[in-house]
Amino acid sequence: MIEPTRLVVIRHGETAWNAAGRMQGHQDIPLNALGLRQAATLAGALAGEGLAAVVASDLQRAWQTGAALAGPLGLPLQPEPGLRERCFGLLEGHTHAEIEARWPVQARRWRERDPAFAPDGGESLIDFQARCLAAVDRVAAAFAGQTIALVCHGGVLDALYRAATHVALDRPRSWPLGNASINRLLHSRQGLALVGWNDSAHLDDVAADDSAT
């Protein structure tokens, strides 16, 4: 019998667009200074996890975060484009206020979490979650029975949480998706199961340092 694959799923560190409330999607935004410090804490926090590999979205904010984890631990870092953030099409690069003002109908359907709604040039929640789950299935099959880190995005974390806890795509979110947070799932033939969520204890000193500057 194949043992479940343990998934340590991590959101990338903070970017300037995160701080400004801009929709990132597939835009390739790097980590900001705080994000780099957040990413640097991950190797120490996960040194005892027995990770076999780090698999990251190929967008640079996730790739930089994955490299900060994989490098110090001497682990391979592998790209998985299927772990990219949801594509928001023409909404990318804009703040929520700008989207509300320029595209009120699209803003409403996005805000209401209409599962079938795809922004112009973007993905629907249905297609996005299917992409994320297919990527996780591929990676888990490649590392069956092992422990791996997946470095991805807030939307991906949300999609995986919903799949693991059987929460519908159109339900409001009540769980956090913290930058550089550590989240734990099991992957088996039955699908995903939630083990732990939004562990951010490793970021306490980073937050303290940031508030002191």
C-alpha positions, 0 to 999 in steps of 0.5 A: 500500500502506498503511503500518503505524500506529506505536503508542506505548502508555503505561500511566497513572501511579500511583494510590493504589490501585496503591500499595495493591494494590487492584483498580481495573478500571472504578473511576475513580481519579485519579493520586496525586502520584507518578503526576502526576510520572510523567505530566509526564515523557512529553511530553519523552520523546516530543517527537521521536516525530512523534505525530499524536494522543493517544488515551486511555481515558476513566477519569481515571487514563488521561485525566490521563496523556494530558492531560499528554502531549498538552497540552505537545505541542499534540496533540488528546486523544481518548477511547476507552472501548474502552481501559478496564481490564478490568472486575472486577465485585464484585472492584473496590476490594478488595486481593488478600488480601481477594479471597482471603479473601472469594471464594476460588473466584473468586480461584483462577480469576482467579489461574489466568488462566482465559480464560473466567472472568468475575468476578461483574459483570465481563469474561472475559479472552476478551471483554476482549482482544477489546474491546481489539483492536477498539479498537486496530483502530478507532484505527489505521484512523483514523490509518493510516500515522501515529504515535499514542499510546494511553494505557491500563491494565496489563491492556490492555497485557498483552492487546496484548503477548499478541496481538503475541507470540502468547502465550496468555491463560492463560500466566503473565505474565513481562513488566513493565507499569510505570506511565507506561512507554512501549511500542511496537507496529506495527499492520498488516493482519497484526495487531500486532507488538512493537517495544519494551517497558517503556521507563522511562528517562524515569522515572529522575529521578522515582524518584530524586526520590521516594526522596529525599523 
